[in-house]
């Protein structure tokens, strides 16, 4: 199972920029294993991974700069197995 999660800063940034549409963020996706004893955490990666394959030079540069900051781990993709 693959899904993304936002960091705990997600709700705070959401209040500032989008009137609070993001309500929840998590620092360590391994905590989700507690929701179901059959779930097993496999891996986690930044949602920006692979930015170097973006064909548009301008967009690729924006993603590269973002990836190099702490915001690079704002949105992560998690892989779990049952």
C-alpha positions, 0 to 999 in steps of 0.5 A, spaced: 500 500 500 502 506 498 500 513 500 503 520 502 503 523 508 504 531 510 509 533 516 506 536 522 508 542 519 502 541 514 496 543 518 500 550 520 502 552 513 495 550 511 492 555 516 497 560 513 496 559 506 490 555 504 485 557 510 486 550 514 484 545 509 490 540 511 488 538 518 493 532 520 500 531 519 505 526 522 512 526 523 514 518 523 509 514 519 511 508 523 506 510 528 501 508 523 502 501 524 499 501 531 492 502 527 492 495 524 497 489 527 497 486 520 500 493 517 508 493 516 512 499 514 516 498 508 519 504 506 518 512 506 521 517 500 520 524 499 514 526 494 519 530 490 524 524 489 525 524 481 525 531 480 531 530 476 526 527 470 522 533 470 522 535 462 521 543 464 528 546 466 524 551 470 520 547 474 526 542 475 530 548 478 524 549 483 523 542 485 531 541 486 531 548 490 525 545 494 528 538 495 535 541 498 531 544 504 527 542 510 521 542 506 523 537 501 520 532 506 514 536 507 510 531 503 513 523 503 510 517 500 510 511 505 510 504 503 506 499 507 505 491 507 499 487 510 
